[in-house]
Amino acid sequence: MEYVDKVFRNDTCKGCGSDVYCCLNCREYDESAHNQCREPQAEKVMVKERRNFCEYFSLYEGARSSAAKDKASEARRKLEALFGKKS
């Protein structure tokens, strides 16, 4: 894995060609937060996987996996079972 010191708006992933400077790669990105961003002053970005002009961008250095989504789905399933919601 290559260490990245600075990310520029036009940077793309060498492996897949996707935009690097985007919400999905930002440290502040949070699906459960308002506008899916923990930075309260950031402007709303509609397309999270495309490059944008957000001045609060900070590269998330971990690996986002489906584990968080799996936990959310499991929690939702348990709540629905508890409260008797039928699919």
C-alpha positions as CSV (number, residue, x, y, z in Angstrom):
1,M,0.0,0.0,0.0
2,E,1.3,3.4,-1.0
3,Y,1.4,6.2,1.6
4,V,-0.3,9.4,0.4
5,D,0.9,12.6,1.9
6,K,-1.4,15.0,0.0
7,V,-4.6,14.3,-2.0
8,F,-5.5,16.7,-4.8
9,R,-9.0,17.2,-6.3
10,N,-8.1,15.5,-9.6
11,D,-6.4,12.5,-8.1
12,T,-7.7,9.1,-9.2
13,C,-7.1,5.6,-7.9
14,K,-4.3,3.9,-9.9
15,G,-6.1,0.6,-9.5
16,C,-9.7,1.3,-10.5
17,G,-9.6,4.9,-11.8
18,S,-12.2,6.2,-9.3
19,D,-12.0,9.7,-7.7
20,V,-9.9,9.8,-4.5
21,Y,-11.0,13.3,-3.3
22,C,-14.6,12.4,-2.6
23,C,-16.9,12.1,0.4
24,L,-16.6,8.3,0.6
25,N,-12.8,8.7,1.2
26,C,-13.1,11.5,3.7
27,R,-12.4,11.1,7.4
28,E,-15.6,13.1,8.1
29,Y,-17.9,10.9,6.1
30,D,-20.5,9.3,8.3
31,E,-23.8,7.7,6.9
32,S,-25.6,8.4,10.2
33,A,-24.6,12.2,10.3
34,H,-26.6,15.1,8.9
35,N,-25.8,15.3,5.2
36,Q,-23.6,12.2,5.9
37,C,-20.8,14.5,7.1
38,R,-19.6,15.1,10.7
39,E,-18.3,18.6,9.7
40,P,-21.2,20.9,10.4
41,Q,-19.9,23.7,8.2
42,A,-19.4,21.6,5.1
43,E,-21.8,22.2,2.2
44,K,-24.1,19.4,1.2
45,V,-22.6,17.1,-1.5
46,M,-25.2,15.1,-3.5
47,V,-22.9,12.6,-5.2
48,K,-20.6,11.1,-2.5
49,E,-18.4,9.0,-4.8
50,R,-17.4,11.8,-7.2
51,R,-14.8,14.5,-6.7
52,N,-16.0,17.7,-5.1
53,F,-14.7,21.1,-3.8
54,C,-15.1,20.5,-0.1
55,E,-12.5,22.4,1.8
56,Y,-12.8,20.1,4.8
57,F,-11.7,16.9,3.0
58,S,-9.3,14.8,5.0
59,L,-8.3,11.4,3.6
60,Y,-9.6,8.5,5.6
61,E,-6.6,6.3,6.1
62,G,-8.4,3.1,7.1
63,A,-10.2,0.7,4.9
64,R,-13.9,1.1,4.7
65,S,-15.5,-2.3,4.5
66,S,-19.0,-3.7,4.4
67,A,-18.6,-4.6,8.1
68,A,-20.3,-1.4,9.2
69,K,-23.2,-1.9,6.8
70,D,-23.5,-5.5,8.0
71,K,-23.7,-4.3,11.6
72,A,-26.4,-1.8,10.8
73,S,-28.4,-4.4,8.9
74,E,-28.1,-6.8,11.8
75,A,-29.2,-4.2,14.3
76,R,-32.2,-3.2,12.0
77,R,-33.2,-6.9,11.7
78,K,-33.1,-7.3,15.5
79,L,-35.2,-4.1,16.1
80,E,-37.7,-5.3,13.5
81,A,-37.9,-8.7,15.3
82,L,-38.3,-7.0,18.6
83,F,-41.0,-4.7,17.6
84,G,-42.7,-7.1,15.3
85,K,-42.3,-5.3,12.0
86,K,-43.1,-7.5,9.0
87,S,-41.1,-7.3,5.8
